[in-house]
Amino acid sequence: MTIDVTGFPRGQSEVAVYSVPRGKTAYIASVTVSVDSTKVADILLFKREGILKSAAPYDAMRSIYSLSGIVGEFVVPPKTLLGPFPELSDIGFMGKVSQTTGEIILIDN
């Protein structure tokens, strides 16, 4: 997933989210976060299971991994798999950044 960078100033946070399909388990294989050199950013990876629940109480969003005070580029070591994220879960990153990319691997249950 990629959050596009445009020349238009948005003045807001961006969110990148992926929903894990039924019958799959997801792992995040790589994460690269780039922040403008004049900015500092905090990035949060979250998951929320049970995305098909249509009435309260809903499952809570859980913080899985966080990065604080990122300046420039930060790469999560490539041999570090984040997860597992079970089927029918939302996973995503939140933060005010210039660009963030991630690669997700799906494995049959």
N, C-alpha and C positions, 0 to 999 in steps of 0.2 A: 504494500500500500504506500502511496506517496501523497503528501500534501503539497499541492502546487504552489510555487512561488510566483507572484505577479508583481508588477510595478504599482498596483493599486494598494494604498495603505488601508488596511482593514481595522486596525486598532482593537483586535479581539483575539481570543484564543482560538486555535484550530483543534479539531478532534479527528483522529483516524481510528475507525472501528471496523472489526471483522466479526461476522457471526459464523461459528463452527457448524457445519452441516450435520444433520442426523447421520449416525453411523461412522463418524470420523472423530479423531482426536488430533488436536493441533499442538504443534511446538513452534516456537519462534526461533529460527536458526541464526538470524543475524539482525543487528540493529545498528544503524548509523544515524547519529543526531548531529546536525550542523546548525550552529547559531551564529548570527551576524557577529563580527568581531567587536562591535560596539555594544553588544547586549549580553546579558546573562540570563539563563533560562533554567527552570526546574521542569523536569519531565517525569511523568507518572505512567506506568503500565498498569492497567486494571483488568479484572475479569468480573463478569456477572453471569452466574449460571441460571438455568431455568428460564430462558428467554421466552418460552411459550406461555408462561403464567399470565392470565388475563385479568386477575383480580388480586388485590392485596391479601396477605402480605407477599411482596415481591422479594426475591433474593437480593441481598445487598451487593453493591459494587465493592470489590476487595482490591486493595493495593497489592500488587505482586512484586514490583520492582520500581525503584525511584532513583532519579539522578538529580543532584542539586548543584547549582552554581556552574552549569555547563557554559563554557565560552569556547568558540571555535568548533572543532569537530571532535566527537567522542564516538568510539566504536566499542560495542560490547564484544569481548573476546569471541572469535569465531567458533571455538569449541564449547561455548557455553549455551546449551539449549535451555530456553525458558519455557516452562510448562510442567506437566501437561495441562491442556485446556480441553475439558470434556465436550462431547457433542452438545449442541444447543446452548453454547455459552457465547457471550459477547466478550471480545478481547479488544483492547485498544490503548492508544497513547493519548495523553492530553498534555498540553503545554503551549506556551507562546514561543514558537521557534520559526526560523526561516525555512527549514526543510527537515523532514524526518522520513526515513524509509525503513521498512522491515520486510523480512521474508518469512513466510509461514509454510511449514511442512504439514501436510495432512496424512495420517496413517489410518488405514481401515481398522475398525474395532474387531 
